[in-house]
Amino acid sequence: MKYEKIFITGSTGVVGRPLLKKLVKEGHKVHALTRSDNNDEYFEQLGVTPVRGDLFDDSLKDKLFNLNIDAIFHVAGVNKMCSKNPSNMFKANIDGTKSMLSLGNSLKIKKFVYTSSAVTLGEQHGTVGSETSEHRGRFLSKYEESKYLAEKEAFEFTKDYEFVSINPSSVQGPGRVSGTAKLLISTLNRNRPPLIKNNISIVDIDDCTKGHYLGLLNGKNNERYVLNSFYLQSHELVDILKSVTGWSGSPIYISKSLLKLIGPIGDLVKIASSTPPFICSESVRVLTNGHMYDGTKAKNELGFRYIKVEKFIEKTVNWLIDEGRISLEKI
């Protein structure tokens, strides 16, 4: 096995948890970064070795030096919207990535797989984003800015190993109840759900896992790979939901202009409150912009097939029903 021993960060998050299981299933010896002992029992069940510390722990080199680590998956990151102080997110996403890249040099690894984000493409509104997109020159959110700068630092960093960037769109599916999943849950639990007409891009959680793993095996040095199972307009998604699930609701489509008027109110709440508001100008920009991403390069060069949108909806809705999140008949 070329990459027998692997070190992974962010292994208990939405992307990291299924990836961790995949690495174990494929026979790799995995060492997982963890800040506490809360997940030690889970790691033990999987046969994973926990490594206590964080992204900035200077002792990680000594803890891992004699283990002959072959590859690093750097999945850990922070995604916050409407934050009063995003400096911690910038530190984690940018400086944390540089710290792990430096660790890779110290450990003399063979390959580094970095979880970036499709938002770093910065495609012009209404265009399909891909690895060759020219950035629009402005950021929709502080998260987008932090990931863009982190990815830029990663490619420019002097590395003694192969480096691959994996850029997922919105990661959804069984195990996820935040982000776009919140919108799906809210929609299926109402007869007249509020929605906006927009473009939606989704990468299925299993496709995301496969894309990351195949990035290790087949990813080319200093290349990035956008992962996106499908994109469609919100009204198209509603039509498919109706045909697949039997849900018979009729959305109320909210004007984007109205949302843009509401955003500044959230900005005022952000200043006065210690917790982020539900909506602000930043989140409105993201919601009203929408995204369309092309994941063809990853499919062709890494070697896998994306799930069909109907199958994605079927398995996701059935999981949400099992979790008691929605009240529909199983498909």
C-alpha positions in Angstrom: 0.0 0.0 0.0 1.5 3.3 -1.1 -0.1 5.4 1.6 -0.3 3.0 4.5 -0.2 5.4 7.4 -2.3 8.5 7.4 -2.8 11.5 9.7 -6.2 13.3 9.5 -7.5 16.5 11.0 -11.3 17.3 11.3 -12.1 13.6 11.5 -15.4 14.1 13.5 -16.9 16.7 11.2 -19.4 16.4 8.4 -16.7 15.6 5.8 -14.2 14.0 8.1 -16.3 11.4 9.8 -17.3 9.4 6.7 -13.8 9.9 5.3 -12.3 8.4 8.4 -14.5 5.3 8.1 -13.5 5.0 4.4 -9.8 5.1 5.3 -10.2 2.4 7.9 -12.3 0.3 5.5 -9.6 0.5 2.9 -7.0 -0.8 5.3 -5.0 2.3 6.2 -3.5 2.8 9.6 -5.1 6.1 10.7 -4.0 8.7 13.3 -6.6 11.3 14.0 -6.0 14.7 15.6 -8.4 15.4 18.5 -8.5 18.2 21.0 -10.1 16.1 23.8 -10.8 12.5 24.8 -14.5 12.8 24.0 -14.1 10.7 20.8 -11.6 8.2 22.1 -14.2 5.4 22.4 -15.3 6.0 18.8 -11.7 6.0 17.6 -11.1 2.8 19.5 -14.1 1.1 17.9 -12.7 2.0 14.5 -9.1 1.0 15.3 -8.0 4.6 14.9 -5.2 6.1 17.0 -6.1 9.5 18.6 -3.4 12.2 18.6 -4.1 14.8 21.2 -3.5 18.4 20.2 -4.7 21.1 17.8 -3.7 22.7 14.5 -1.1 24.8 16.2 0.4 22.2 18.6 4.2 22.3 18.3 4.4 18.9 19.8 2.6 17.2 16.9 5.9 16.7 15.1 7.4 14.8 18.0 4.2 12.7 18.5 4.1 11.7 14.8 7.8 11.7 13.8 8.5 8.0 14.4 5.3 6.8 12.9 6.3 7.1 9.3 3.2 9.0 8.2 2.8 8.7 4.4 0.0 11.2 3.9 -2.0 13.9 5.6 -5.7 14.7 5.1 -6.3 18.2 6.3 -10.1 18.4 6.6 -10.4 20.7 9.7 -11.8 24.2 9.1 -14.2 26.8 10.4 -17.3 28.0 8.6 -19.2 30.9 10.3 -21.7 33.3 8.9 -22.7 36.7 10.4 -19.9 36.5 12.9 -19.0 39.7 14.9 -15.4 38.7 15.0 -14.3 36.3 12.2 -10.6 36.5 13.2 -10.6 33.0 14.7 -12.0 31.6 11.5 -9.3 33.3 9.5 -6.6 31.9 11.9 -8.0 28.4 11.8 -8.5 28.3 8.0 -5.3 30.1 6.9 -2.7 29.7 9.7 -4.0 26.3 10.6 -3.5 25.1 7.0 0.0 26.5 6.9 0.8 24.8 10.2 -0.3 21.4 8.7 1.6 22.0 5.5 4.7 22.7 7.5 4.1 19.5 9.5 4.0 17.6 6.3 7.5 18.8 5.4 8.7 17.8 8.9 7.3 14.3 8.7 8.6 13.8 5.1 5.2 12.7 3.9 4.4 11.6 0.3 1.1 13.4 -0.2 -1.1 16.1 1.3 -4.9 16.2 0.5 -6.4 19.5 1.5 -10.2 20.1 1.9 -10.8 23.5 0.4 -14.2 24.7 -0.9 -15.9 25.4 -4.2 -16.5 29.0 -3.0 -12.8 29.8 -3.6 -13.6 29.7 -7.4 -15.3 33.1 -7.1 -17.2 32.6 -10.4 -19.2 35.5 -11.8 -22.9 35.5 -10.9 -24.9 33.3 -13.2 -21.9 31.4 -14.6 -20.8 27.8 -13.9 -17.8 27.6 -11.7 -14.9 25.3 -12.5 -11.2 24.9 -11.7 -10.5 27.4 -14.5 -12.9 30.1 -13.4 -11.6 33.6 -13.0 -12.3 35.0 -9.6 -14.8 37.9 -9.5 -12.5 40.0 -7.4 -14.8 40.4 -4.4 -16.0 38.0 -1.7 -19.5 37.2 -0.8 -18.6 36.2 2.8 -15.8 36.2 5.3 -15.7 32.4 5.0 -15.2 32.6 1.3 -12.4 35.1 1.8 -10.7 32.9 4.5 -10.8 29.8 2.3 -9.7 31.6 -0.8 -6.6 33.0 1.1 -5.9 29.7 2.7 -6.0 27.9 -0.6 -3.7 30.5 -2.1 -1.2 30.1 0.7 -1.4 26.3 0.3 -0.5 26.3 -3.4 2.3 28.9 -2.8 3.7 27.1 0.2 7.1 25.4 -0.4 6.3 21.7 -0.1 8.4 18.6 -0.3 5.5 16.3 -1.2 2.6 16.1 -3.6 -0.3 18.4 -2.9 -4.0 18.1 -4.0 -6.8 20.5 -3.3 -10.4 19.1 -3.0 -13.1 21.7 -3.4 -16.5 20.5 -2.4 -19.7 22.4 -3.0 -22.4 22.3 -0.3 -22.0 18.8 1.3 -25.4 17.3 2.0 -26.9 13.9 2.6 -27.4 11.5 5.5 -25.6 12.8 8.6 -26.1 16.5 7.7 -28.9 18.7 9.2 -27.3 22.1 8.7 -26.8 24.3 5.7 -28.9 23.4 2.7 -30.3 20.5 4.8 -32.1 23.0 7.0 -33.8 24.4 4.0 -34.8 20.9 2.8 -36.2 20.0 6.3 -38.1 23.2 6.6 -39.6 22.8 3.1 -40.8 19.3 3.6 -42.4 20.1 6.9 -44.6 22.9 5.5 -47.3 23.2 2.9 -46.3 26.8 2.0 -42.5 27.0 2.7 -40.7 30.3 2.0 -38.0 29.9 -0.7 -36.1 32.1 -3.1 -35.5 31.4 -6.7 -31.9 30.5 -7.1 -29.3 28.1 -8.3 -28.3 25.3 -5.9 -25.2 23.1 -6.1 -24.8 20.0 -4.0 -22.2 17.3 -3.5 -23.6 14.1 -2.0 -21.7 13.1 1.2 -20.7 9.8 -0.2 -19.5 11.4 -3.4 -17.5 13.9 -1.3 -15.9 11.0 0.6 -15.0 9.1 -2.7 -13.6 12.3 -4.2 -11.3 12.9 -1.2 -10.1 9.3 -1.2 -9.5 9.2 -4.9 -7.7 12.5 -4.6 -5.2 10.6 -2.5 -4.9 7.8 -5.0 -5.3 9.5 -8.3 -5.0 13.3 -7.8 -2.3 15.0 -9.7 0.3 17.2 -7.9 -0.7 20.9 -7.5 -4.2 20.4 -9.0 -7.5 21.2 -7.5 -10.7 19.2 -8.0 -14.2 20.6 -7.7 -16.7 18.1 -6.2 -20.3 18.7 -7.3 -22.9 16.0 -7.8 -25.5 18.2 -9.5 -26.8 21.8 -9.8 -30.3 22.9 -10.5 -32.6 25.8 -9.9 -34.7 25.8 -6.7 -38.0 25.4 -8.5 -36.5 22.3 -10.3 -35.6 20.9 -7.0 -39.1 21.4 -5.7 -40.5 19.6 -8.7 -38.2 16.6 -8.1 -39.1 16.6 -4.4 -42.8 16.4 -5.4 -42.2 13.5 -7.9 -40.0 11.5 -5.6 -41.4 12.0 -2.2 -45.1 12.7 -2.7 -44.8 16.0 -0.9 -47.5 18.3 -2.3 -46.5 21.7 -0.9 -46.4 25.0 -2.8 -43.5 27.3 -2.0 -43.9 31.0 -1.5 -41.0 32.6 -3.3 -39.5 35.6 -1.5 -38.2 38.5 -3.4 -34.4 38.9 -3.4 -34.9 42.6 -3.1 -36.8 42.1 0.1 -34.0 39.9 1.6 -31.5 42.6 0.7 -33.5 45.1 2.7 -33.6 42.8 5.8 -29.9 42.1 5.8 -28.8 45.4 7.4 -31.2 44.8 10.3 -29.3 41.7 11.0 -26.0 43.7 10.9 -27.4 45.9 13.7 -28.3 42.9 15.7 -24.8 41.5 15.2 -23.3 44.6 16.7 -25.6 44.6 19.7 -25.7 40.8 20.4 -23.1 38.3 21.6 -24.6 35.6 19.3 -24.7 35.8 15.4 -28.0 36.8 14.0 -30.1 34.4 11.9 -29.6 36.6 8.8 -27.3 39.5 7.9 -26.0 41.3 4.8 -23.3 38.6 4.4 -25.7 35.7 4.5 -28.1 37.6 2.2 -25.3 38.0 -0.4 -24.6 34.2 -0.3 -28.3 33.3 -0.5 -29.2 35.6 -3.3 -26.1 34.9 -5.4 -26.5 31.1 -5.6 -23.9 28.8 -7.2 -23.5 26.4 -10.2 -20.4 24.3 -10.1 -19.0 21.8 -12.6 -17.5 18.7 -11.0 -16.5 17.0 -14.4 -12.8 17.2 -13.9 -12.9 15.2 -10.6 -15.2 12.6 -12.2 -12.9 12.2 -15.2 -9.5 12.4 -13.6 -10.1 10.9 -10.2 -12.4 8.2 -11.6 -15.9 7.9 -10.1 -19.6 8.6 -10.9 -21.8 11.1 -9.1 -25.1 10.1 -7.7 -28.3 11.1 -9.6 -30.3 13.8 -8.0 -33.4 11.6 -7.6 -31.4 8.9 -5.8 -29.8 11.6 -3.6 -33.2 12.9 -2.6 -34.5 9.4 -1.9 -31.7 8.4 0.5 -31.6 11.8 2.2 -35.3 12.0 2.7 -35.5 8.4 4.1 -32.7 9.2 6.5 -34.4 12.4 7.7 -37.6 10.4 8.2 -35.7 7.8 10.3 -34.2 10.6 12.3 -37.6 12.1 13.0 -36.8 15.4 11.2 -39.6 15.2 8.8 -43.0 13.5 8.7 -43.5 11.7 5.4 -43.9 8.2 4.2 -40.6 6.5 3.4 -39.8 6.2 -0.3 
